[in-house]
Amino acid sequence: MTSRFSALACVALLSMPFVARAAAAAPDNVPPAPLAAPAVSVPYATTATMLATAMAGSRIVAVGDHGIVLLSDDGGKTQRQAKHVPVDVALTSVSFVDARQGWAVGHWGVVLRTTDGGESWQLQRSDTKTDRPLFAVHFFDADHGVAVGLWSLILETADGGVHWHTVDLPSPGGGQRADLNLQGLFVDAQNRLYAPAERGTVLRSDDRGAHWRYLGTGYKGSFWTGVAGTDGTLFVGGLRGSLYRSADHGETWQRVETHSKSSITSLALCGSSIVGVGLDGLVVRSNDGGASFVSDVRADRLPLTAVAFDAACHAVLYSREGVVPEAQSQASAK
């Protein structure tokens, strides 16, 4: 079974040159346990595999391999590493509620919080007994947030992440257990929360993550990412170029043809513009709110892992090799 968990493992293997450099740069007295070592500050952090982005006001915050957090205050033209991240683990998702308050999650069940726009982070949660990764996080406001991950793991907080409690999912039926890998989180204008998952499933919560419904799409593979358009239309993407659209809050879905078998790893929206990126250099884009899409494949076939829109709706791309240079990002997003 292919999942975001295995996909992240593949991305990590592809980023071994960065891993080797980071290990060589680490002090000799740093303990080997992944949670005991803070992320290493290195001059080549922009070449680390980046896995997710969020906007902290007008600042782009990207998170990725080995606890690397990159910040950009000029729409992606320049990037710098955060001053302090207390863990050396893969960070898979990040969410901000304003220009200063944000959360990131990742492997070993870690949850990090920042109150200074991503400059420094504090550890709120970890689980060193079992590496049950968290794949996505979304905060509705400074108090209420949800994180999801491996084997239907759902965590909910009502106090800004000081305390988290587990939400038990019902069985999807048919004798199956609630053991799907939940790969992403996104909301629509009514604050309905959606979780793209394995087996062509999307989960929906109408009460900020307390209760969930299973929504079938007709697809059998994994979804890794999703966005909600300004008109309420939903889009989810994932394995083998799969892209699906729903105009009725996920009750029914239609496949969008991408003319690609390359997996879609990230979707981002700004106004009527939607950009999706994927492995093998795939870029899919729409300038009409998702009514139609055009697909391109980059000549360098760079495995793209995340995309963000800056305040001016310019797309900034990230990959297994780090930040995609601005000129290349803009050319791919047009």
C-alpha positions as CSV (number, residue, x, y, z in Angstrom):
1,M,0.0,0.0,0.0
2,T,1.4,3.4,-1.0
3,S,0.9,6.2,1.4
4,R,2.3,9.6,2.3
5,F,4.3,7.8,5.0
6,S,6.1,5.7,2.3
7,A,6.3,8.7,0.0
8,L,8.0,10.7,2.8
9,A,10.5,7.9,3.3
10,C,11.3,7.9,-0.5
11,V,11.8,11.6,-0.4
12,A,14.1,11.2,2.6
13,L,16.2,8.7,0.8
14,L,16.5,11.1,-2.2
15,S,17.8,13.8,0.2
16,M,20.6,11.7,1.6
17,P,23.3,14.2,0.4
18,F,21.8,16.9,2.7
19,V,21.4,14.4,5.5
20,A,25.1,13.4,5.3
21,R,26.2,17.1,5.4
22,A,24.0,17.9,8.3
23,A,25.3,14.9,10.2
24,A,28.9,15.9,9.6
25,A,28.1,19.4,10.8
26,A,26.5,18.3,14.0
27,P,28.6,18.6,17.2
28,D,30.2,15.4,18.5
29,N,28.4,15.6,21.8
30,V,24.8,15.8,20.3
31,P,22.9,12.7,21.5
32,P,21.7,10.4,18.6
33,A,18.1,10.4,19.7
34,P,16.2,12.5,17.1
35,L,14.3,14.5,19.7
36,A,17.4,15.2,21.7
37,A,19.1,17.2,19.0
38,P,17.9,20.6,17.8
39,A,17.9,21.2,14.1
40,V,21.4,22.1,12.9
41,S,21.9,25.6,11.6
42,V,23.7,25.1,8.3
43,P,24.5,27.4,5.3
44,Y,22.9,25.0,2.9
45,A,19.5,24.6,4.6
46,T,17.9,25.9,1.4
47,T,18.8,22.5,-0.2
48,A,16.9,20.4,2.3
49,T,13.8,18.6,1.3
50,M,10.9,20.8,2.1
51,L,7.5,19.3,2.7
52,A,4.9,22.0,3.5
53,T,4.3,25.7,3.6
54,A,2.1,28.3,5.3
55,M,1.7,32.0,5.3
56,A,2.5,33.9,8.5
57,G,1.0,37.3,7.5
58,S,3.1,38.1,4.4
59,R,5.9,35.7,5.4
60,I,6.3,32.3,3.8
61,V,7.2,29.6,6.3
62,A,8.4,26.2,4.9
63,V,9.1,23.1,6.9
64,G,10.9,19.9,6.0
65,D,13.6,17.4,6.6
66,H,15.7,17.3,9.8
67,G,13.7,20.1,11.5
68,I,14.6,22.6,8.9
69,V,12.3,25.7,8.8
70,L,12.8,28.3,6.1
71,L,11.5,31.9,6.3
72,S,11.0,34.3,3.4
73,D,9.9,37.9,3.8
74,D,10.2,38.9,0.1
75,G,7.9,36.5,-1.7
76,G,10.4,33.7,-2.0
77,K,13.3,35.8,-3.4
78,T,15.5,35.0,-0.4
79,Q,15.1,32.3,2.3
80,R,16.8,32.0,5.7
81,Q,16.7,29.3,8.3
82,A,14.8,29.8,11.5
83,K,16.9,30.7,14.6
84,H,15.8,27.8,16.8
85,V,13.9,24.5,16.2
86,P,14.2,22.1,19.2
87,V,14.0,18.8,17.2
88,D,15.9,17.1,14.4
89,V,13.0,15.2,12.8
90,A,11.1,15.6,9.5
91,L,8.4,18.3,9.8
92,T,5.5,17.5,7.5
93,S,2.9,20.3,8.0
94,V,2.6,23.9,9.3
95,S,-0.3,26.2,10.1
96,F,-0.5,29.8,11.2
97,V,-3.5,31.8,12.5
98,D,-1.8,35.2,12.2
99,A,1.6,36.7,11.5
100,R,3.1,35.4,14.7
101,Q,1.3,32.3,16.1
102,G,1.9,29.0,14.3
103,W,2.3,25.3,14.8
104,A,4.2,22.6,13.0
105,V,4.0,18.8,13.2
106,G,6.1,15.8,12.1
107,H,7.6,12.5,12.9
108,W,7.7,11.1,16.4
109,G,4.4,12.8,16.9
110,V,6.0,16.1,17.5
111,V,4.0,19.3,17.7
112,L,5.9,22.6,17.7
113,R,4.6,26.1,18.5
114,T,6.0,29.5,17.5
115,T,4.9,32.9,18.8
116,D,7.3,35.0,16.7
117,G,6.4,34.2,13.2
118,G,8.5,31.1,12.9
119,E,11.8,32.5,14.1
120,S,11.9,30.2,17.2
121,W,9.9,27.1,18.1
122,Q,9.0,25.3,21.3
123,L,8.1,21.6,21.7
124,Q,4.6,21.0,22.8
125,R,4.2,17.3,22.2
126,S,6.2,14.2,21.2
127,D,5.8,10.4,21.4
128,T,9.2,8.7,21.6
129,K,7.7,5.3,22.4
130,T,6.3,4.8,18.8
131,D,7.1,6.8,15.8
132,R,3.6,7.5,14.8
133,P,4.0,10.5,12.5
134,L,1.7,13.4,12.2
135,F,1.1,14.4,8.6
136,A,-1.0,17.5,8.8
137,V,-2.1,20.3,11.2
138,H,-4.7,23.0,11.0
139,F,-5.6,25.7,13.6
140,F,-8.9,27.5,13.4
141,D,-7.8,30.2,15.9
142,A,-5.2,30.6,18.6
143,D,-6.9,27.9,20.8
144,H,-8.5,25.3,18.6
145,G,-6.5,23.0,16.4
146,V,-6.4,19.5,14.8
147,A,-3.6,17.3,13.8
148,V,-3.8,14.0,11.9
149,G,-1.4,11.2,11.0
150,L,-0.6,7.5,10.7
151,W,-3.3,4.9,11.2
152,S,-6.2,7.3,11.6
153,L,-4.5,9.2,14.4
154,I,-6.5,12.4,15.1
155,L,-5.5,14.8,17.9
156,E,-7.6,17.8,19.0
157,T,-6.7,20.8,21.2
158,A,-8.7,23.6,22.7
159,D,-5.9,25.4,24.5
160,G,-3.4,26.3,21.8
161,G,-1.7,22.9,21.9
162,V,-0.9,22.8,25.6
163,H,-3.0,19.7,25.9
164,W,-4.0,17.3,23.1
165,H,-6.5,14.5,23.2
166,T,-7.2,11.7,20.8
167,V,-10.4,11.6,18.7
168,D,-11.6,8.1,18.0
169,L,-12.8,7.5,14.4
170,P,-15.7,5.2,13.7
171,S,-15.2,2.2,11.5
172,P,-15.6,3.0,7.8
173,G,-17.9,0.0,7.5
174,G,-17.6,-3.2,5.5
175,G,-15.7,-4.9,8.3
176,Q,-12.8,-2.5,8.0
177,R,-11.0,-0.9,10.9
178,A,-10.4,2.8,11.2
179,D,-6.7,2.6,10.2
180,L,-6.4,4.9,7.2
181,N,-3.3,7.2,7.0
182,L,-4.7,10.7,7.1
183,Q,-2.4,12.7,4.8
184,G,-3.6,16.4,4.9
185,L,-6.0,18.9,6.2
186,F,-7.8,21.9,4.7
187,V,-10.9,23.9,5.4
188,D,-13.7,25.6,3.3
189,A,-15.3,29.0,3.9
190,Q,-17.7,27.5,6.4
191,N,-14.8,26.0,8.4
192,R,-15.7,22.4,7.4
193,L,-12.5,20.5,7.9
194,Y,-11.4,17.9,5.3
195,A,-8.7,15.2,5.5
196,P,-7.4,13.6,2.3
197,A,-6.6,10.0,3.0
198,E,-5.8,6.6,1.6
199,R,-8.1,4.3,-0.5
200,G,-9.6,7.2,-2.3
201,T,-11.2,8.5,0.9
202,V,-11.7,12.1,2.1
203,L,-12.9,12.6,5.7
204,R,-15.0,15.6,6.7
205,S,-15.7,17.2,10.1
206,D,-18.4,19.9,10.6
207,D,-17.4,20.5,14.2
208,R,-13.7,21.4,14.2
209,G,-12.5,17.8,14.3
210,A,-14.7,16.3,17.1
211,H,-16.7,14.0,14.7
212,W,-15.9,12.8,11.2
213,R,-17.6,11.4,8.1
214,Y,-16.1,9.2,5.4
215,L,-16.6,10.5,1.9
216,G,-15.9,8.2,-1.0
217,T,-14.5,9.6,-4.3
218,G,-14.6,6.5,-6.5
219,Y,-10.8,6.5,-6.6
220,K,-8.7,3.6,-5.0
221,G,-5.4,5.3,-4.4
222,S,-4.0,7.8,-1.9
223,F,-4.8,11.5,-1.7
224,W,-2.0,13.7,-0.2
225,T,-3.3,17.2,-0.4
226,G,-6.4,19.4,-1.0
227,V,-7.8,23.0,-1.2
228,A,-11.2,24.6,-1.2
229,G,-11.9,27.3,-3.8
230,T,-13.5,30.6,-3.1
231,D,-16.8,29.3,-4.5
232,G,-16.7,26.3,-2.2
233,T,-15.5,23.8,-4.8
234,L,-13.1,21.2,-3.3
235,F,-10.0,19.8,-4.9
236,V,-7.9,16.8,-3.7
237,G,-4.8,15.4,-5.4
238,G,-2.5,12.5,-4.9
239,L,-1.1,9.3,-6.3
240,R,-0.4,8.9,-10.0
241,G,-1.6,12.4,-11.0
242,S,-5.0,11.9,-9.5
243,L,-7.0,15.2,-9.1
244,Y,-10.7,15.2,-8.0
245,R,-13.2,18.0,-7.7
246,S,-16.4,18.3,-5.6
247,A,-19.0,21.0,-5.8
248,D,-21.2,19.7,-3.0
249,H,-19.0,19.6,0.1
250,G,-17.5,16.3,-0.8
251,E,-20.8,14.3,-1.3
252,T,-19.9,13.5,-4.9
253,W,-16.6,13.8,-6.9
254,Q,-15.5,14.0,-10.5
255,R,-12.0,13.3,-11.8
256,V,-10.1,16.1,-13.3
257,E,-7.8,15.0,-16.2
258,T,-4.2,16.0,-15.5
259,H,-2.7,13.9,-18.4
260,S,0.0,12.7,-16.0
261,K,0.9,9.7,-13.8
262,S,3.2,11.7,-11.6
263,S,1.9,12.0,-8.0
264,I,0.5,15.4,-6.9
265,T,2.2,16.4,-3.6
266,S,0.8,19.9,-2.9
267,L,-2.1,22.2,-3.9
268,A,-2.3,25.9,-3.2
269,L,-4.9,28.6,-3.9
270,C,-4.9,32.4,-4.2
271,G,-8.1,34.0,-5.5
272,S,-9.0,32.2,-8.7
273,S,-5.5,30.8,-9.2
274,I,-4.8,27.2,-8.2
275,V,-1.3,25.6,-8.5
276,G,-0.5,22.0,-7.9
277,V,3.0,20.4,-7.9
278,G,4.2,16.9,-8.0
279,L,6.9,14.4,-8.6
280,D,8.8,14.3,-11.9
281,G,8.5,18.1,-12.2
282,L,4.7,18.1,-12.6
283,V,3.0,21.5,-12.4
284,V,-0.8,21.7,-12.8
285,R,-2.5,25.2,-12.7
286,S,-5.8,26.9,-13.2
287,N,-6.6,30.5,-13.6
288,D,-10.4,30.1,-13.5
289,G,-11.0,28.8,-10.0
290,G,-10.5,25.2,-11.1
291,A,-13.0,25.1,-14.0
292,S,-10.0,24.0,-16.2
293,F,-6.4,23.0,-15.6
294,V,-3.3,23.0,-17.7
295,S,-0.4,20.6,-16.9
296,D,3.3,21.0,-17.6
297,V,6.4,19.0,-16.8
298,R,9.6,20.8,-15.9
299,A,12.5,20.0,-18.2
300,D,14.6,19.2,-15.1
301,R,12.0,16.7,-13.8
302,L,12.6,18.1,-10.3
303,P,10.5,16.2,-7.7
304,L,8.3,19.1,-6.4
305,T,7.1,18.7,-2.8
306,A,5.4,22.0,-1.8
307,V,4.0,25.2,-3.2
308,A,3.0,28.5,-1.7
309,F,1.5,31.7,-2.9
310,D,3.0,34.9,-1.7
311,A,0.9,38.0,-0.8
312,A,1.0,39.0,-4.5
313,C,-0.3,35.6,-5.6
314,H,3.1,34.5,-7.1
315,A,3.8,30.8,-6.7
316,V,6.9,29.8,-4.8
317,L,8.0,26.1,-5.3
318,Y,9.9,23.7,-3.1
319,S,11.4,20.3,-3.9
320,R,13.4,17.4,-2.5
321,E,16.4,19.5,-3.4
322,G,15.1,22.5,-1.5
323,V,14.0,25.9,-2.7
324,V,13.3,26.2,-6.4
325,P,15.0,29.5,-7.6
326,E,12.5,32.3,-8.0
327,A,12.9,32.6,-11.8
328,Q,12.2,28.9,-12.2
329,S,9.2,29.0,-9.8
330,Q,7.6,31.9,-11.6
331,A,8.1,30.3,-15.1
332,S,6.5,27.1,-13.9
333,A,3.5,28.9,-12.3
334,K,2.5,31.1,-15.3
